[in-house]
Amino acid sequence: MEFSSRMRASMLIVIMFCVMCVSTVLTREEKIAAAEAEQEANLYVSCESSY
């Protein structure tokens, strides 16, 4: 019985760690996408103003 509860607690910790890692990666990807979109918008504006 004690082994089962320890195993369950260990699995919960692993799952929480995985969720934290995935959320960190998704946040980073979202920031990169926003920065790329902003950079593309700035390039478009600069190209438009040069004509």
Helices and strands as residue ranges (DSSP letters): H 2-50
